[in-house]
Amino acid sequence: MDINSQQSAASAPVKRFPQLDNRELVKTSFWISQVFMIIATIVGVYLAAQEGLSQAITFDNLTNKQNNYYLRHALYDELNDNVSIINDYADFISGKAPYDIKSHHPTMANFVWDNMRYSPNTLETPSQILSDTRRFYMQASEIVSKVEARVYGAKYGGGLLKALTQEVSENTLPALKANYSALANELKRHEIYVE
């Protein structure tokens, strides 16, 4: 480069960035507005999180109630069927007292009862209902075994079975039905229809 071009480059105006106006930064109103904006953001996020958590808990609660309804309704249907099976068996052995009584062994359904052990909702069922159901299965099986082993006579065993099924029909089944019906009504109030 020659000297003239160096001088003209030196005398050319230097491009500067525009001067920033920092006067706003020293005003109190600017800082107050920034503080309020930060507080509003924090409060907004907090309230949104609270509402989201509340909705998630409500949803989880209703889903749990719906699962409990289906579980208890299925248990009611199975238990009701088993009461009928045991009643029919008791009537049969009391009336005919067959010689080959083991060939008439009652086959109770226990799919729901057996699978309840794997359900997280099982222990949310009222304990009285679970205990009464457990006793029914246990006692019915024991009486049938004793009738088949000829420890009990057919008529006597049939009478014990009839008394057992009457107890379940009068107490356990109505309590279980009332329980799952109450769940259905509660779900219906939240516009979830299960029946």
CNS distance restraints for C-alpha pairs under 8 A (distance, minus, plus):
assign (resid   1 and name CA) (resid   5 and name CA) 6.46 0.50 0.50
assign (resid   1 and name CA) (resid   6 and name CA) 6.81 0.50 0.50
assign (resid   2 and name CA) (resid   6 and name CA) 6.40 0.50 0.50
assign (resid   3 and name CA) (resid   7 and name CA) 6.16 0.50 0.50
assign (resid   4 and name CA) (resid   8 and name CA) 6.16 0.50 0.50
assign (resid   5 and name CA) (resid   9 and name CA) 6.06 0.50 0.50
assign (resid   6 and name CA) (resid  10 and name CA) 6.13 0.50 0.50
assign (resid   7 and name CA) (resid  11 and name CA) 6.04 0.50 0.50
assign (resid   8 and name CA) (resid  12 and name CA) 6.01 0.50 0.50
assign (resid  22 and name CA) (resid  26 and name CA) 7.26 0.50 0.50
assign (resid  23 and name CA) (resid  27 and name CA) 6.98 0.50 0.50
assign (resid  24 and name CA) (resid  30 and name CA) 6.54 0.50 0.50
assign (resid  25 and name CA) (resid  30 and name CA) 6.53 0.50 0.50
assign (resid  25 and name CA) (resid  31 and name CA) 7.55 0.50 0.50
assign (resid  26 and name CA) (resid  30 and name CA) 7.75 0.50 0.50
assign (resid  27 and name CA) (resid  31 and name CA) 7.16 0.50 0.50
assign (resid  28 and name CA) (resid  32 and name CA) 6.22 0.50 0.50
assign (resid  29 and name CA) (resid  33 and name CA) 6.07 0.50 0.50
assign (resid  30 and name CA) (resid  34 and name CA) 6.29 0.50 0.50
assign (resid  31 and name CA) (resid  35 and name CA) 6.17 0.50 0.50
assign (resid  32 and name CA) (resid  36 and name CA) 6.22 0.50 0.50
assign (resid  33 and name CA) (resid  37 and name CA) 6.10 0.50 0.50
assign (resid  34 and name CA) (resid  38 and name CA) 6.26 0.50 0.50
assign (resid  35 and name CA) (resid  39 and name CA) 6.20 0.50 0.50
assign (resid  36 and name CA) (resid  40 and name CA) 5.94 0.50 0.50
assign (resid  37 and name CA) (resid  41 and name CA) 6.14 0.50 0.50
assign (resid  38 and name CA) (resid  42 and name CA) 6.24 0.50 0.50
assign (resid  39 and name CA) (resid  43 and name CA) 6.09 0.50 0.50
assign (resid  40 and name CA) (resid  44 and name CA) 5.92 0.50 0.50
assign (resid  41 and name CA) (resid  45 and name CA) 6.13 0.50 0.50
assign (resid  42 and name CA) (resid  46 and name CA) 6.11 0.50 0.50
assign (resid  43 and name CA) (resid  47 and name CA) 6.07 0.50 0.50
assign (resid  44 and name CA) (resid  48 and name CA) 6.07 0.50 0.50
assign (resid  45 and name CA) (resid  49 and name CA) 6.07 0.50 0.50
assign (resid  46 and name CA) (resid  50 and name CA) 6.16 0.50 0.50
assign (resid  47 and name CA) (resid  51 and name CA) 6.15 0.50 0.50
assign (resid  48 and name CA) (resid  52 and name CA) 6.07 0.50 0.50
assign (resid  49 and name CA) (resid  53 and name CA) 6.04 0.50 0.50
assign (resid  50 and name CA) (resid  54 and name CA) 6.07 0.50 0.50
assign (resid  51 and name CA) (resid  55 and name CA) 6.13 0.50 0.50
assign (resid  52 and name CA) (resid  56 and name CA) 6.12 0.50 0.50
assign (resid  53 and name CA) (resid  57 and name CA) 6.13 0.50 0.50
assign (resid  54 and name CA) (resid  58 and name CA) 6.19 0.50 0.50
assign (resid  55 and name CA) (resid  59 and name CA) 6.06 0.50 0.50
assign (resid  56 and name CA) (resid  60 and name CA) 6.09 0.50 0.50
assign (resid  57 and name CA) (resid  61 and name CA) 6.03 0.50 0.50
assign (resid  58 and name CA) (resid  62 and name CA) 6.18 0.50 0.50
assign (resid  59 and name CA) (resid  63 and name CA) 6.11 0.50 0.50
assign (resid  60 and name CA) (resid  64 and name CA) 6.08 0.50 0.50
assign (resid  61 and name CA) (resid  65 and name CA) 6.25 0.50 0.50
assign (resid  62 and name CA) (resid  66 and name CA) 6.13 0.50 0.50
assign (resid  62 and name CA) (resid 187 and name CA) 6.99 0.50 0.50
assign (resid  63 and name CA) (resid  67 and name CA) 6.24 0.50 0.50
assign (resid  64 and name CA) (resid  68 and name CA) 6.16 0.50 0.50
assign (resid  64 and name CA) (resid 121 and name CA) 7.56 0.50 0.50
assign (resid  65 and name CA) (resid  69 and name CA) 6.08 0.50 0.50
assign (resid  65 and name CA) (resid 183 and name CA) 6.61 0.50 0.50
assign (resid  65 and name CA) (resid 187 and name CA) 7.44 0.50 0.50
assign (resid  66 and name CA) (resid  70 and name CA) 6.44 0.50 0.50
assign (resid  66 and name CA) (resid 183 and name CA) 7.61 0.50 0.50
assign (resid  66 and name CA) (resid 184 and name CA) 7.87 0.50 0.50
assign (resid  66 and name CA) (resid 187 and name CA) 7.19 0.50 0.50
assign (resid  66 and name CA) (resid 194 and name CA) 7.53 0.50 0.50
assign (resid  67 and name CA) (resid  71 and name CA) 6.19 0.50 0.50
assign (resid  67 and name CA) (resid 121 and name CA) 7.20 0.50 0.50
assign (resid  68 and name CA) (resid  72 and name CA) 6.04 0.50 0.50
assign (resid  68 and name CA) (resid 121 and name CA) 5.93 0.50 0.50
assign (resid  68 and name CA) (resid 122 and name CA) 7.74 0.50 0.50
assign (resid  68 and name CA) (resid 124 and name CA) 7.57 0.50 0.50
assign (resid  68 and name CA) (resid 125 and name CA) 7.51 0.50 0.50
assign (resid  68 and name CA) (resid 180 and name CA) 7.84 0.50 0.50
assign (resid  68 and name CA) (resid 183 and name CA) 7.96 0.50 0.50
assign (resid  69 and name CA) (resid  73 and name CA) 5.99 0.50 0.50
assign (resid  69 and name CA) (resid 180 and name CA) 5.31 0.50 0.50
assign (resid  69 and name CA) (resid 181 and name CA) 7.97 0.50 0.50
assign (resid  69 and name CA) (resid 183 and name CA) 6.02 0.50 0.50
assign (resid  69 and name CA) (resid 184 and name CA) 6.75 0.50 0.50
assign (resid  70 and name CA) (resid  74 and name CA) 6.04 0.50 0.50
assign (resid  71 and name CA) (resid  75 and name CA) 6.20 0.50 0.50
assign (resid  71 and name CA) (resid 112 and name CA) 8.00 0.50 0.50
assign (resid  71 and name CA) (resid 116 and name CA) 7.97 0.50 0.50
assign (resid  71 and name CA) (resid 121 and name CA) 7.71 0.50 0.50
assign (resid  71 and name CA) (resid 122 and name CA) 7.71 0.50 0.50
assign (resid  72 and name CA) (resid  76 and name CA) 6.07 0.50 0.50
assign (resid  72 and name CA) (resid 125 and name CA) 7.42 0.50 0.50
assign (resid  72 and name CA) (resid 176 and name CA) 7.03 0.50 0.50
assign (resid  72 and name CA) (resid 179 and name CA) 7.99 0.50 0.50
assign (resid  72 and name CA) (resid 180 and name CA) 6.00 0.50 0.50
assign (resid  73 and name CA) (resid  77 and name CA) 6.28 0.50 0.50
assign (resid  73 and name CA) (resid 176 and name CA) 7.97 0.50 0.50
assign (resid  73 and name CA) (resid 177 and name CA) 7.34 0.50 0.50
assign (resid  73 and name CA) (resid 180 and name CA) 6.24 0.50 0.50
assign (resid  74 and name CA) (resid  78 and name CA) 6.19 0.50 0.50
assign (resid  74 and name CA) (resid 112 and name CA) 6.74 0.50 0.50
assign (resid  75 and name CA) (resid  79 and name CA) 5.94 0.50 0.50
assign (resid  75 and name CA) (resid 112 and name CA) 6.02 0.50 0.50
assign (resid  75 and name CA) (resid 113 and name CA) 6.76 0.50 0.50
assign (resid  76 and name CA) (resid  80 and name CA) 5.92 0.50 0.50
assign (resid  76 and name CA) (resid 173 and name CA) 6.53 0.50 0.50
assign (resid  76 and name CA) (resid 176 and name CA) 6.44 0.50 0.50
assign (resid  76 and name CA) (resid 177 and name CA) 6.83 0.50 0.50
assign (resid  77 and name CA) (resid  81 and name CA) 6.18 0.50 0.50
assign (resid  78 and name CA) (resid  82 and name CA) 6.20 0.50 0.50
assign (resid  78 and name CA) (resid 109 and name CA) 6.51 0.50 0.50
assign (resid  78 and name CA) (resid 110 and name CA) 7.20 0.50 0.50
assign (resid  78 and name CA) (resid 112 and name CA) 6.98 0.50 0.50
assign (resid  79 and name CA) (resid  83 and name CA) 6.17 0.50 0.50
assign (resid  79 and name CA) (resid 133 and name CA) 7.64 0.50 0.50
assign (resid  79 and name CA) (resid 173 and name CA) 7.67 0.50 0.50
assign (resid  80 and name CA) (resid  84 and name CA) 6.45 0.50 0.50
assign (resid  80 and name CA) (resid 169 and name CA) 7.83 0.50 0.50
assign (resid  80 and name CA) (resid 173 and name CA) 7.13 0.50 0.50
assign (resid  81 and name CA) (resid  85 and name CA) 6.28 0.50 0.50
assign (resid  81 and name CA) (resid 109 and name CA) 7.70 0.50 0.50
assign (resid  82 and name CA) (resid  86 and name CA) 6.11 0.50 0.50
assign (resid  82 and name CA) (resid 108 and name CA) 5.45 0.50 0.50
assign (resid  82 and name CA) (resid 109 and name CA) 6.45 0.50 0.50
assign (resid  83 and name CA) (resid  87 and name CA) 6.04 0.50 0.50
assign (resid  83 and name CA) (resid 165 and name CA) 5.62 0.50 0.50
assign (resid  83 and name CA) (resid 168 and name CA) 7.70 0.50 0.50
assign (resid  83 and name CA) (resid 169 and name CA) 7.54 0.50 0.50
assign (resid  84 and name CA) (resid  88 and name CA) 6.12 0.50 0.50
assign (resid  85 and name CA) (resid  89 and name CA) 6.18 0.50 0.50
assign (resid  85 and name CA) (resid 106 and name CA) 6.78 0.50 0.50
assign (resid  85 and name CA) (resid 107 and name CA) 7.63 0.50 0.50
assign (resid  85 and name CA) (resid 108 and name CA) 6.81 0.50 0.50
assign (resid  86 and name CA) (resid  90 and name CA) 5.99 0.50 0.50
assign (resid  86 and name CA) (resid 106 and name CA) 6.81 0.50 0.50
assign (resid  86 and name CA) (resid 108 and name CA) 7.89 0.50 0.50
assign (resid  86 and name CA) (resid 140 and name CA) 7.71 0.50 0.50
assign (resid  86 and name CA) (resid 161 and name CA) 6.87 0.50 0.50
assign (resid  86 and name CA) (resid 162 and name CA) 7.80 0.50 0.50
assign (resid  86 and name CA) (resid 165 and name CA) 7.29 0.50 0.50
assign (resid  87 and name CA) (resid  91 and name CA) 6.15 0.50 0.50
assign (resid  87 and name CA) (resid 161 and name CA) 7.11 0.50 0.50
assign (resid  87 and name CA) (resid 162 and name CA) 6.08 0.50 0.50
assign (resid  87 and name CA) (resid 165 and name CA) 6.81 0.50 0.50
assign (resid  88 and name CA) (resid  92 and name CA) 6.11 0.50 0.50
assign (resid  89 and name CA) (resid  93 and name CA) 6.20 0.50 0.50
assign (resid  89 and name CA) (resid 104 and name CA) 7.92 0.50 0.50
assign (resid  89 and name CA) (resid 106 and name CA) 6.40 0.50 0.50
assign (resid  89 and name CA) (resid 158 and name CA) 7.68 0.50 0.50
assign (resid  90 and name CA) (resid  94 and name CA) 5.94 0.50 0.50
assign (resid  90 and name CA) (resid 157 and name CA) 7.48 0.50 0.50
assign (resid  90 and name CA) (resid 158 and name CA) 4.20 0.50 0.50
assign (resid  90 and name CA) (resid 159 and name CA) 7.08 0.50 0.50
assign (resid  90 and name CA) (resid 161 and name CA) 6.11 0.50 0.50
assign (resid  90 and name CA) (resid 162 and name CA) 6.44 0.50 0.50
assign (resid  91 and name CA) (resid  95 and name CA) 6.00 0.50 0.50
assign (resid  91 and name CA) (resid 158 and name CA) 6.67 0.50 0.50
assign (resid  92 and name CA) (resid  96 and name CA) 5.95 0.50 0.50
assign (resid  92 and name CA) (resid  97 and name CA) 7.40 0.50 0.50
assign (resid  93 and name CA) (resid  97 and name CA) 4.64 0.50 0.50
assign (resid  93 and name CA) (resid  98 and name CA) 6.54 0.50 0.50
assign (resid  93 and name CA) (resid 101 and name CA) 7.68 0.50 0.50
assign (resid  93 and name CA) (resid 154 and name CA) 5.49 0.50 0.50
assign (resid  93 and name CA) (resid 155 and name CA) 6.66 0.50 0.50
assign (resid  93 and name CA) (resid 158 and name CA) 6.35 0.50 0.50
assign (resid  94 and name CA) (resid 154 and name CA) 5.58 0.50 0.50
assign (resid  94 and name CA) (resid 155 and name CA) 4.28 0.50 0.50
assign (resid  94 and name CA) (resid 156 and name CA) 7.69 0.50 0.50
assign (resid  94 and name CA) (resid 157 and name CA) 7.90 0.50 0.50
assign (resid  94 and name CA) (resid 158 and name CA) 5.40 0.50 0.50
assign (resid  94 and name CA) (resid 159 and name CA) 7.64 0.50 0.50
assign (resid  95 and name CA) (resid 155 and name CA) 7.54 0.50 0.50
assign (resid  97 and name CA) (resid 101 and name CA) 7.48 0.50 0.50
assign (resid  97 and name CA) (resid 154 and name CA) 5.59 0.50 0.50
assign (resid  97 and name CA) (resid 155 and name CA) 7.18 0.50 0.50
assign (resid 100 and name CA) (resid 104 and name CA) 7.54 0.50 0.50
assign (resid 101 and name CA) (resid 105 and name CA) 7.04 0.50 0.50
assign (resid 101 and name CA) (resid 148 and name CA) 6.04 0.50 0.50
assign (resid 102 and name CA) (resid 148 and name CA) 5.60 0.50 0.50
assign (resid 105 and name CA) (resid 144 and name CA) 7.65 0.50 0.50
assign (resid 110 and name CA) (resid 114 and name CA) 5.80 0.50 0.50
assign (resid 111 and name CA) (resid 115 and name CA) 6.08 0.50 0.50
assign (resid 112 and name CA) (resid 116 and name CA) 5.98 0.50 0.50
assign (resid 113 and name CA) (resid 117 and name CA) 7.61 0.50 0.50
assign (resid 115 and name CA) (resid 119 and name CA) 7.01 0.50 0.50
assign (resid 116 and name CA) (resid 122 and name CA) 5.75 0.50 0.50
assign (resid 117 and name CA) (resid 122 and name CA) 6.91 0.50 0.50
assign (resid 121 and name CA) (resid 125 and name CA) 7.14 0.50 0.50
assign (resid 123 and name CA) (resid 127 and name CA) 7.43 0.50 0.50
assign (resid 125 and name CA) (resid 129 and name CA) 7.14 0.50 0.50
assign (resid 125 and name CA) (resid 130 and name CA) 6.90 0.50 0.50
assign (resid 126 and name CA) (resid 130 and name CA) 6.60 0.50 0.50
assign (resid 127 and name CA) (resid 131 and name CA) 5.95 0.50 0.50
assign (resid 128 and name CA) (resid 132 and name CA) 6.04 0.50 0.50
assign (resid 129 and name CA) (resid 133 and name CA) 6.08 0.50 0.50
assign (resid 129 and name CA) (resid 172 and name CA) 6.11 0.50 0.50
assign (resid 129 and name CA) (resid 175 and name CA) 7.27 0.50 0.50
assign (resid 129 and name CA) (resid 176 and name CA) 6.57 0.50 0.50
assign (resid 130 and name CA) (resid 134 and name CA) 6.07 0.50 0.50
assign (resid 131 and name CA) (resid 135 and name CA) 6.10 0.50 0.50
assign (resid 132 and name CA) (resid 136 and name CA) 6.17 0.50 0.50
assign (resid 132 and name CA) (resid 168 and name CA) 7.51 0.50 0.50
assign (resid 132 and name CA) (resid 172 and name CA) 6.44 0.50 0.50
assign (resid 133 and name CA) (resid 137 and name CA) 6.40 0.50 0.50
assign (resid 133 and name CA) (resid 168 and name CA) 7.93 0.50 0.50
assign (resid 133 and name CA) (resid 172 and name CA) 7.33 0.50 0.50
assign (resid 134 and name CA) (resid 138 and name CA) 6.12 0.50 0.50
assign (resid 135 and name CA) (resid 139 and name CA) 5.78 0.50 0.50
assign (resid 136 and name CA) (resid 140 and name CA) 5.80 0.50 0.50
assign (resid 136 and name CA) (resid 164 and name CA) 7.02 0.50 0.50
assign (resid 136 and name CA) (resid 165 and name CA) 7.85 0.50 0.50
assign (resid 136 and name CA) (resid 168 and name CA) 7.32 0.50 0.50
assign (resid 137 and name CA) (resid 141 and name CA) 6.10 0.50 0.50
assign (resid 138 and name CA) (resid 142 and name CA) 6.20 0.50 0.50
assign (resid 139 and name CA) (resid 143 and name CA) 6.04 0.50 0.50
assign (resid 139 and name CA) (resid 164 and name CA) 7.93 0.50 0.50
assign (resid 140 and name CA) (resid 144 and name CA) 6.12 0.50 0.50
assign (resid 140 and name CA) (resid 161 and name CA) 6.57 0.50 0.50
assign (resid 140 and name CA) (resid 164 and name CA) 7.51 0.50 0.50
assign (resid 141 and name CA) (resid 145 and name CA) 6.12 0.50 0.50
assign (resid 142 and name CA) (resid 146 and name CA) 6.23 0.50 0.50
assign (resid 143 and name CA) (resid 147 and name CA) 6.13 0.50 0.50
assign (resid 143 and name CA) (resid 152 and name CA) 7.92 0.50 0.50
assign (resid 143 and name CA) (resid 157 and name CA) 6.34 0.50 0.50
assign (resid 143 and name CA) (resid 160 and name CA) 7.45 0.50 0.50
assign (resid 143 and name CA) (resid 161 and name CA) 7.09 0.50 0.50
assign (resid 144 and name CA) (resid 148 and name CA) 6.14 0.50 0.50
assign (resid 144 and name CA) (resid 157 and name CA) 7.33 0.50 0.50
assign (resid 145 and name CA) (resid 149 and name CA) 6.08 0.50 0.50
assign (resid 146 and name CA) (resid 150 and name CA) 6.03 0.50 0.50
assign (resid 146 and name CA) (resid 151 and name CA) 5.02 0.50 0.50
assign (resid 146 and name CA) (resid 152 and name CA) 5.63 0.50 0.50
assign (resid 146 and name CA) (resid 157 and name CA) 7.86 0.50 0.50
assign (resid 147 and name CA) (resid 151 and name CA) 5.92 0.50 0.50
assign (resid 147 and name CA) (resid 152 and name CA) 4.79 0.50 0.50
assign (resid 147 and name CA) (resid 153 and name CA) 6.09 0.50 0.50
assign (resid 147 and name CA) (resid 154 and name CA) 6.02 0.50 0.50
assign (resid 147 and name CA) (resid 157 and name CA) 5.88 0.50 0.50
assign (resid 150 and name CA) (resid 154 and name CA) 7.96 0.50 0.50
assign (resid 152 and name CA) (resid 156 and name CA) 6.27 0.50 0.50
assign (resid 152 and name CA) (resid 157 and name CA) 5.62 0.50 0.50
assign (resid 153 and name CA) (resid 157 and name CA) 5.91 0.50 0.50
assign (resid 154 and name CA) (resid 158 and name CA) 5.88 0.50 0.50
assign (resid 155 and name CA) (resid 159 and name CA) 6.22 0.50 0.50
assign (resid 156 and name CA) (resid 160 and name CA) 6.37 0.50 0.50
assign (resid 157 and name CA) (resid 161 and name CA) 6.18 0.50 0.50
assign (resid 158 and name CA) (resid 162 and name CA) 6.14 0.50 0.50
assign (resid 159 and name CA) (resid 163 and name CA) 6.22 0.50 0.50
assign (resid 160 and name CA) (resid 164 and name CA) 6.21 0.50 0.50
assign (resid 161 and name CA) (resid 165 and name CA) 6.18 0.50 0.50
assign (resid 162 and name CA) (resid 166 and name CA) 6.03 0.50 0.50
assign (resid 163 and name CA) (resid 167 and name CA) 6.28 0.50 0.50
assign (resid 164 and name CA) (resid 168 and name CA) 6.46 0.50 0.50
assign (resid 165 and name CA) (resid 169 and name CA) 5.96 0.50 0.50
assign (resid 166 and name CA) (resid 170 and name CA) 6.00 0.50 0.50
assign (resid 167 and name CA) (resid 171 and name CA) 5.97 0.50 0.50
assign (resid 167 and name CA) (resid 172 and name CA) 7.41 0.50 0.50
assign (resid 168 and name CA) (resid 172 and name CA) 4.80 0.50 0.50
assign (resid 168 and name CA) (resid 173 and name CA) 6.06 0.50 0.50
assign (resid 169 and name CA) (resid 173 and name CA) 5.42 0.50 0.50
assign (resid 169 and name CA) (resid 174 and name CA) 7.15 0.50 0.50
assign (resid 170 and name CA) (resid 174 and name CA) 6.61 0.50 0.50
assign (resid 171 and name CA) (resid 175 and name CA) 6.20 0.50 0.50
assign (resid 172 and name CA) (resid 176 and name CA) 6.08 0.50 0.50
assign (resid 173 and name CA) (resid 177 and name CA) 6.07 0.50 0.50
assign (resid 174 and name CA) (resid 178 and name CA) 6.03 0.50 0.50
assign (resid 175 and name CA) (resid 179 and name CA) 6.09 0.50 0.50
assign (resid 176 and name CA) (resid 180 and name CA) 6.35 0.50 0.50
assign (resid 177 and name CA) (resid 181 and name CA) 5.96 0.50 0.50
assign (resid 178 and name CA) (resid 182 and name CA) 6.10 0.50 0.50
assign (resid 179 and name CA) (resid 183 and name CA) 6.53 0.50 0.50
assign (resid 180 and name CA) (resid 184 and name CA) 6.24 0.50 0.50
assign (resid 181 and name CA) (resid 185 and name CA) 6.25 0.50 0.50
assign (resid 182 and name CA) (resid 186 and name CA) 6.24 0.50 0.50
assign (resid 183 and name CA) (resid 187 and name CA) 6.16 0.50 0.50
assign (resid 184 and name CA) (resid 188 and name CA) 6.05 0.50 0.50
assign (resid 184 and name CA) (resid 193 and name CA) 7.28 0.50 0.50
assign (resid 184 and name CA) (resid 194 and name CA) 6.37 0.50 0.50
assign (resid 184 and name CA) (resid 195 and name CA) 7.21 0.50 0.50
assign (resid 185 and name CA) (resid 189 and name CA) 6.40 0.50 0.50
assign (resid 186 and name CA) (resid 190 and name CA) 6.94 0.50 0.50
assign (resid 187 and name CA) (resid 191 and name CA) 6.43 0.50 0.50
assign (resid 187 and name CA) (resid 192 and name CA) 5.08 0.50 0.50
assign (resid 187 and name CA) (resid 193 and name CA) 6.66 0.50 0.50
assign (resid 187 and name CA) (resid 194 and name CA) 7.71 0.50 0.50
assign (resid 188 and name CA) (resid 192 and name CA) 4.99 0.50 0.50
assign (resid 188 and name CA) (resid 193 and name CA) 5.42 0.50 0.50
assign (resid 188 and name CA) (resid 194 and name CA) 7.81 0.50 0.50
